Amino acid sequence: MSAALQTTTVTKPEIVAPAGTPAALVAAINAGADTVYCGFRDATNARNYPGLNFTAEDLKEGLAYAHARGRKVNVAINTYASAGSTGAWHRAIDTAADLGADAVIMADIGLLDYTARRHPKLRRHLSVQAGASTLPSIEYYYESFGISRMILPRMFTVEEIAELKTRVPIEIECFIFGSLSPMTEGRCSLSAYATGRAPNLCGVCSPAEFVRYDTVEGMLVCRLGDFAVNAFDASEPAGYPTICKGRFIAGDSATAAYVFEEPECLNAATHIGTLRRAGICAFKIEGRQRGRFYVAEVVGAFRELIDAEANGEPLARHNGAMEQLRRLAEGGEETQGALKRGWR
Amino acid sequence: MSTDTRIRLGLGPVLFHWPADRLRDFYFRIADEADCDTVYVGEAVCSKRMPLNAAVLPEIVERLTRAGKEVVLSSLALIGDDREVAAMTALIASAPGLVEANDAAVLRLLRGRPHIAGPFINIYNEDALGFLAGQGVVRVCLPFELPGTVIARLAALSPVPLEVLVFGRVPLAISARCFHARAEGRSKDNCQFACNADADGRLVSTVEEVPFLALNGLQTLSARAANLLGELAPLQEAGVRRFRLSPHTGDMKATLALFRAVAEGRQAPEEASGRLARLHPNLEFANGFYYGAPGHDYVVRPVSAATLAVNAAR
């Protein structure tokens, strides 16, 4: 841990970093993450992709590595359990509790209720998948299940977040970097409509086994299931066919356009001071599907910027870190998303 | 499971931006002529539309109630600010009967009194159902992506009646951003009600001109409408007695009658599906979610037991 972190009097927000693998967990912690979040290797978490995620043994080792360095590990159990199959979700919660996870990140009302009753001492964080977006909805989860923290949906301006924090009885965690969905999370079945598999029930969005690329009249067409989600000419870099970031024809329009959202990456680096002063306690980086080198670079850049900002240094002096984040943004395009007025 | 075995048809809230006159005419006809038990009324998609229809809402509720329909007020599916919370508080205060919650904020406002959990509340298992029933939920309209196997398990375990969407374009996503306004190069704040031009939503096609989705302001729906005429029998066998139809511009009175006839075994689902297509010439149909398949699929079942029974009776 840096000397700056120990001597400063300012309460700095945690960096909450993604770990799709044990190697990414180690990389994130070594790069300066305060907290890492991860999930089990099954449909109990919202990044249920081949080759990703943790066994119980992996989690045990990850917790030991993190706790030895004064850091935390939060476990995402943030999909919805199907009727008759809740056993697998209950086991995931029990395992996280037994191994000493610092928190579980959840969205399902039934599972939150189970955890509150069975493991009252285990911190419960409300996943962005729950889509709680107003004071009464946050109160609903707080009063019903004793959540300690909520992860805010990506739909508010910086000013709105600051105002909300003054009225909310619990901690707020905000996304600061990574892939951005324009849809309210936990309320999206677009992927299920095209493929039969989606985040809420399967923990996947636009899964790779349904993706096909082919060339039609000189255009590279990328498909998800039966649908062409985008087409690129030779001058454009081809993207992944995530439905909400595809190009489509709306109504009588003569041309295809990004009807929902351009394929951009959220980068809220310029807002970290405002968000810290507003009392946001944790900055979340999206990307458990990303490799450890990517995670280490993003965490390292934010470690530098958050420490600098807390020490009162102008971020202009940290152009290297800012530039690095810009380079890491998906497709080279970055956005402030809903944080900036006018996105809606 | 409920012991009441009568089939109840519910007409879901009009999801699209219909002008007040059209809305009033539609509901008056439903009140006077349509065979349905419950009518869900109110704006579920965008709070900006609410003031435009506020003036006709009381007469709609009154006419439906007088016609003997159960009137339920539906709430917004996405609530993002204090103004919308206040609108929901006012909605609850004005409700003649039950209110359908479509967001956790409304669950909070309704806690402790009888209410309905709408399809935008994520209820996928018996734990969630049990918790909500303990908070005052007396009926649940299930999320649209649930497969029939899960619906059947929930129906077997549920302490309250369940309702399933059987007709209409399926809401797939909601956003704080308005895609209808975006398609016109506007922001949500300056939308000028771009959504009012598309009474069944604005079709979104792929670059290969294959119909895919439909825009409805903040909401994105399926291009193909759900048609579960062929699945009414297995749903009934599983214990589901309530079916929801989502309003479209086609003849909803005749659509309700078709679903009633099939649910009561008076008409074969295959024959009814042909008629349904004629009632809604602008819609294609799908039932994939029921089979755990891609939602846009139309799974053709072998000739159903219901069909054989109807044919045998002739």
Interface residues (C-beta under 8 A of the other chain):
Chain A: Y80 A81 S82 A83 G84 S85 T86 A107 D108 I109 G110 L111 D113 Y114 A130 G131 A132 S133 T134 L135 P136 S137 E139 Y140 Y141 E143 S144 P153 M155 F156 E160 P182 M183 T184 G186 R187 C188 S189 L190 A192 Y193 A194 T195 G196 A198 N200 L201 V221 G225 D226 F227 A228 V229 N230 A231 C244 R247 F248 I249 A250 G251 S253 A256 A257 V259 F260 E261 A338 G342 W343 R344
Chain B: A77 L78 I79 G80 D81 D82 E84 V85 D103 A104 A105 V106 L107 R108 L109 R111 F120 N122 I123 Y124 N125 E126 D127 A128 L129 G130 F131 L132 Q135 P143 F144 E145 V150 R153 L154 L157 V170 L172 A173 I174 S175 A176 R177 C178 F179 R182 A183 S187 K188 D189 D198 R202 L203 V204 S205 T206 V207 E208 E209 V210 F212 L213 L215 T220 S222 G288 F289 G292 A293 P294 G295 H296 D297
